[in-house]
């Protein structure tokens, strides 16, 4: 198995944002490590990621993206919840992809609201939104918490 090490720095260095990103007792970092099968060592805003190259690259992208999400909005730092970590990993499709690049399903369809941009995170959600736009009636059936109502 090929092991890769990558170092990243999240700028600007802000302890409150880093606390939000890492979570209480570094729970968010531990979740990333556990789900992606990598090791993350952190000192301040410097992260050292070790593991399979595809997982290390995905973790670096996820950390950067989530750090951007912590940016103050209306003067308050935005907290990163464990669900956001889960969705970011799922969105990156790291666990199921091989060497091909990850398509961005949200590029084709973005819905702007007062609270932000709504975009599909999976191929099925992209198809669901495309069906809503193309057909007069669209039924969304599935388990709770999968974004059916939110995206409709």
Secondary structure, DSSP 8 states (H G I E B T S, - for coil): ---EEEEEE-SS--HHHHHHHH-GGGHHHHHHHHHHT-EEEEETTEEEEEE-HHHHHHHHHHHHHHHHHTS-BTTB-----HHHHHHHHHHHTTTT--SS----TTTT-EEEETTEEEE--SHHHHHHHHHHHH-S-------TTSSHHHH-
